[in-house]
Amino acid sequence: MNTTTTNDTRSQLHGGFLQEYSSPDSIRKYTKETAGTGISYLLEHDYGKIYLDILQNYIPKSRLAHGIRLLEFGCGGGMNLLHLASTMERRGIPLDCAYGTDFSETLITAASREAGKYLSPSQNKKVHFCVARNENLISDLTTGLGLEKEAVVGSFDLIVGVNTIRYCHRLMNENECVAAIFNLLRDKGICVVIDMNDKFPAFRSRLHDRLTKDKKAYYLPTLDEYARPFSSAGFEILKKENFCWIPHSAGRGLTAVLKTLTPVLSAVLPNHAMRSLVIARKNQPSRS
């Protein structure tokens, strides 16, 4: 595939993804009140435990005095970042600032609106959202926030991405995204990515996915493929595993059932859980 063809393919895929995540349905799926019981449970438990473990055990204690600097790329309607900021306040973990980025202006507008509804006034002043594409994180982040590059490069303690890194693989720009993450993190900073597991059978059973002419638009990386760009960029991989059996969109009943079944499913089918998790640590000084 030549460069022109590759760029055309990327442009077409990006346009399709943007249309999907700019619809009214995307706001219902990715904002707190209408997203479903499943994601609320995961943010408080499965995902929340991962974030708290990192904040309490992996971020150098000396940085807590100045407050943690957070970034979520592909933040959608902001549920993940807003929940984490609220949890930190309840736990007495100081927050310096938290930024959320997404390529959908529709979802960024929704996220900013959600921040005013769900955060305390003091936390709301520290949380900001802006439009940015994953492969252009540094330039789009600085432009969107009106900051100099030096103000963000090498400044973040924790960067998270939930259900977003797979789109970088589909657009064939995962290396650019991960390189930007590396440069945005401080030394010993942590990146957490959570995304769909290609071995979870339900993701492969959708008729639309099977019949689509462009298979790249629905491609799911393997666990090793999720981790590879982080290793190549110089990260230390702290954890790489499959976990979680509760869909984001699950209602109250399904969430309760799968919560009960999770220990059994994890013991019997550990590689077929719903999500892939990669936790990576930067162990080198920032690169310009």
C-alpha positions as CSV (number, residue, x, y, z in Angstrom):
1,M,0.0,0.0,0.0
2,N,1.5,3.3,-1.1
3,T,1.5,6.5,1.0
4,T,-1.3,8.1,-0.9
5,T,-3.5,5.0,-0.5
6,T,-2.7,4.8,3.2
7,N,-3.5,8.4,3.9
8,D,-6.8,8.1,2.0
9,T,-7.7,5.0,4.0
10,R,-6.9,6.8,7.3
11,S,-9.0,9.8,6.2
12,Q,-12.0,7.6,5.3
13,L,-11.8,5.7,8.6
14,H,-11.3,8.8,10.7
15,G,-14.4,10.4,9.0
16,G,-16.4,7.3,9.8
17,F,-15.3,7.3,13.4
18,L,-16.0,11.0,13.8
19,Q,-19.5,10.6,12.4
20,E,-20.1,7.7,14.9
21,Y,-18.9,9.7,17.9
22,S,-20.6,13.0,17.0
23,S,-24.1,11.6,17.0
24,P,-26.7,12.1,19.8
25,D,-26.5,8.4,20.5
26,S,-22.8,8.8,21.4
27,I,-23.7,11.4,24.1
28,R,-26.2,8.9,25.6
29,K,-23.6,6.1,25.6
30,Y,-20.6,8.1,27.0
31,T,-22.1,10.4,29.6
32,K,-22.9,9.4,33.2
33,E,-26.7,9.5,33.5
34,T,-27.4,7.4,30.4
35,A,-24.3,5.2,29.9
36,G,-25.5,2.2,31.9
37,T,-24.9,0.5,35.3
38,G,-22.0,-1.5,33.9
39,I,-19.6,1.4,33.4
40,S,-20.6,3.0,36.7
41,Y,-19.7,-0.3,38.5
42,L,-16.4,-0.6,36.6
43,L,-15.3,2.9,37.4
44,E,-15.9,2.3,41.1
45,H,-14.4,-1.2,41.2
46,D,-12.4,-2.8,38.4
47,Y,-11.1,0.3,36.7
48,G,-11.1,2.4,39.9
49,K,-8.9,-0.2,41.8
50,I,-6.3,0.0,39.0
51,Y,-6.1,3.8,39.2
52,L,-5.9,3.9,43.0
53,D,-3.3,1.2,43.1
54,I,-1.1,3.3,40.7
55,L,-1.7,6.6,42.5
56,Q,-1.0,5.0,45.9
57,N,1.9,2.7,45.1
58,Y,3.6,3.7,41.9
59,I,3.6,7.5,41.7
60,P,6.6,8.8,43.7
61,K,5.3,10.1,47.0
62,S,7.3,13.4,46.6
63,R,4.9,14.4,43.8
64,L,1.8,14.2,45.9
65,A,2.7,17.4,47.8
66,H,2.4,19.3,44.5
67,G,-0.7,17.4,43.3
68,I,-1.1,14.8,40.6
69,R,-1.3,15.8,37.0
70,L,-3.7,13.6,34.9
71,L,-4.5,13.3,31.3
72,E,-7.1,11.1,29.6
73,F,-6.8,10.7,25.8
74,G,-10.0,9.7,24.0
75,C,-12.0,10.7,27.0
76,G,-15.4,10.7,25.3
77,G,-18.0,12.3,27.5
78,G,-15.6,12.5,30.4
79,M,-17.0,9.8,32.7
80,N,-13.7,8.2,33.4
81,L,-11.7,11.3,34.2
82,L,-14.5,13.0,36.2
83,H,-15.0,9.9,38.3
84,L,-11.2,9.6,39.0
85,A,-11.0,13.3,39.9
86,S,-14.0,12.9,42.3
87,T,-12.5,9.7,43.8
88,M,-9.2,11.5,44.4
89,E,-11.0,14.3,46.3
90,R,-12.8,11.8,48.5
91,R,-9.6,9.9,49.2
92,G,-7.6,13.0,50.0
93,I,-5.3,12.6,47.0
94,P,-4.3,16.1,45.8
95,L,-5.0,17.0,42.2
96,D,-3.0,19.7,40.4
97,C,-4.8,19.4,37.1
98,A,-6.7,17.0,34.9
99,Y,-7.1,17.3,31.1
100,G,-9.3,15.2,28.9
101,T,-9.0,15.1,25.1
102,D,-11.1,13.6,22.3
103,F,-11.4,14.1,18.6
104,S,-15.1,14.6,18.8
105,E,-16.1,18.2,19.6
106,T,-19.6,16.9,20.4
107,L,-18.3,14.7,23.2
108,I,-15.8,17.4,24.5
109,T,-18.7,19.8,24.8
110,A,-20.7,17.1,26.7
111,A,-17.7,16.4,29.0
112,S,-17.3,20.1,29.9
113,R,-21.0,20.2,30.7
114,E,-20.7,17.1,32.8
115,A,-17.8,18.5,34.8
116,G,-20.0,21.4,36.0
117,K,-22.7,18.9,37.1
118,Y,-20.6,16.3,38.9
119,L,-17.5,17.9,40.3
120,S,-17.1,20.1,43.3
121,P,-16.4,23.8,42.5
122,S,-12.7,23.4,43.6
123,Q,-12.2,20.3,41.4
124,N,-14.0,21.8,38.5
125,K,-11.5,24.6,38.3
126,K,-8.7,22.0,37.8
127,V,-10.4,19.9,35.1
128,H,-10.3,21.0,31.4
129,F,-11.3,19.3,28.2
130,C,-10.2,20.1,24.6
131,V,-10.5,18.6,21.1
132,A,-7.4,16.6,20.2
133,R,-6.6,13.6,18.0
134,N,-4.7,10.8,19.6
135,E,-1.9,10.9,17.0
136,N,-1.5,14.7,17.5
137,L,-1.8,14.8,21.2
138,I,1.0,17.3,22.0
139,S,0.2,19.9,19.3
140,D,-3.5,19.6,19.7
141,L,-3.4,19.7,23.5
142,T,-1.3,22.8,23.6
143,T,-3.4,24.6,21.0
144,G,-6.7,23.6,22.6
145,L,-5.6,24.7,26.1
146,G,-3.7,27.8,24.9
147,L,-0.4,26.5,26.5
148,E,3.2,26.4,25.4
149,K,4.6,23.0,24.6
150,E,7.0,23.3,27.5
151,A,4.1,23.5,29.9
152,V,2.8,20.0,29.1
153,V,5.8,18.0,27.8
154,G,7.3,15.9,30.6
155,S,4.6,17.1,33.1
156,F,2.1,14.3,33.6
157,D,2.1,11.7,36.4
158,L,-0.7,9.5,35.0
159,I,-2.2,9.2,31.5
160,V,-5.1,6.9,30.8
161,G,-7.0,5.7,27.7
162,V,-10.1,3.6,27.9
163,N,-11.6,2.1,24.6
164,T,-9.5,4.5,22.4
165,I,-6.1,3.0,21.6
166,R,-7.7,0.4,19.3
167,Y,-8.6,3.3,16.9
168,C,-5.0,4.2,16.7
169,H,-4.2,0.6,15.5
170,R,-7.1,0.8,13.0
171,L,-5.7,4.1,11.7
172,M,-2.2,2.8,11.8
173,N,-0.8,5.6,13.9
174,E,-0.5,3.8,17.3
175,N,3.3,4.5,17.3
176,E,2.7,8.3,17.0
177,C,0.2,8.2,19.8
178,V,2.4,6.3,22.2
179,A,5.5,8.4,21.4
180,A,3.4,11.5,22.4
181,I,2.3,9.8,25.6
182,F,6.0,9.0,26.4
183,N,7.0,12.6,25.9
184,L,4.1,14.0,27.9
185,L,4.8,11.8,31.0
186,R,7.3,12.7,33.7
187,D,10.1,10.2,34.5
188,K,8.4,7.3,36.4
189,G,5.0,8.4,35.0
190,I,2.5,5.7,34.3
191,C,0.2,5.1,31.3
192,V,-2.8,2.8,31.6
193,V,-4.7,1.6,28.5
194,I,-7.9,-0.5,28.7
195,D,-9.5,-1.7,25.5
196,M,-11.5,-4.6,23.9
197,N,-9.9,-8.1,24.0
198,D,-9.9,-9.7,20.5
199,K,-10.4,-13.1,22.2
200,F,-13.7,-12.1,23.7
201,P,-16.2,-13.9,21.4
202,A,-19.1,-11.5,21.5
203,F,-17.0,-8.7,19.9
204,R,-16.4,-11.0,16.9
205,S,-20.0,-12.1,16.5
206,R,-21.6,-8.9,15.3
207,L,-23.1,-9.4,11.9
208,H,-22.1,-5.9,10.9
209,D,-18.5,-6.6,11.6
210,R,-18.5,-9.8,9.6
211,L,-20.2,-8.2,6.5
212,T,-18.3,-4.9,6.4
213,K,-16.2,-4.4,3.3
214,D,-13.5,-2.6,5.3
215,K,-12.3,-5.0,8.0
216,K,-9.7,-2.5,9.2
217,A,-12.6,-0.4,10.6
218,Y,-13.4,-3.1,13.1
219,Y,-10.0,-4.5,13.7
220,L,-9.2,-5.5,17.3
221,P,-5.5,-5.8,18.4
222,T,-4.2,-8.7,20.4
223,L,-2.9,-8.1,23.9
224,D,0.7,-8.3,22.6
225,E,-0.2,-5.8,19.9
226,Y,-1.6,-3.4,22.5
227,A,1.6,-3.6,24.4
228,R,4.1,-3.6,21.5
229,P,4.2,0.2,20.7
230,F,4.8,0.9,24.4
231,S,7.8,-1.4,24.6
232,S,9.1,0.0,21.3
233,A,8.8,3.6,22.7
234,G,11.0,2.7,25.7
235,F,8.3,2.0,28.3
236,E,8.6,-0.7,31.0
237,I,5.5,-2.9,30.8
238,L,4.3,-3.3,34.4
239,K,1.2,-5.4,33.6
240,K,-0.3,-7.0,30.6
241,E,-3.4,-9.0,31.0
242,N,-7.0,-9.6,30.1
243,F,-9.7,-8.9,32.8
244,C,-13.3,-7.7,33.3
245,W,-16.5,-9.5,32.4
246,I,-19.0,-6.6,32.7
247,P,-20.0,-4.6,29.6
248,H,-20.1,-0.9,29.8
249,S,-23.7,-0.9,28.7
250,A,-24.9,-3.6,31.1
251,G,-28.0,-2.9,33.1
252,R,-28.4,-3.5,36.8
253,G,-29.5,-7.1,36.5
254,L,-26.7,-8.2,34.0
255,T,-24.1,-6.3,36.1
256,A,-25.2,-8.2,39.2
257,V,-25.1,-11.6,37.5
258,L,-21.7,-11.0,35.9
259,K,-20.3,-9.6,39.1
260,T,-21.2,-12.9,40.7
261,L,-19.8,-15.0,37.9
262,T,-16.5,-13.0,37.5
263,P,-14.3,-15.1,39.8
264,V,-15.4,-18.3,38.0
265,L,-15.0,-16.9,34.5
266,S,-11.6,-15.4,35.4
267,A,-10.4,-18.7,36.7
268,V,-11.7,-20.8,33.8
269,L,-11.2,-18.5,30.9
270,P,-8.7,-15.8,31.9
271,N,-7.5,-15.0,28.3
272,H,-11.1,-14.5,27.1
273,A,-12.2,-11.7,29.4
274,M,-13.8,-8.7,27.9
275,R,-10.9,-6.2,28.2
276,S,-7.2,-6.0,27.6
277,L,-5.1,-4.0,30.1
278,V,-1.6,-2.6,29.6
279,I,0.2,-0.6,32.3
280,A,3.4,1.0,31.2
281,R,6.0,3.1,33.1
282,K,8.4,5.6,31.7
283,N,11.8,5.1,33.1
284,Q,13.7,7.7,31.0
285,P,14.0,11.5,31.0
286,S,11.7,13.3,28.6
287,R,12.7,13.5,24.9
288,S,12.0,16.8,23.1
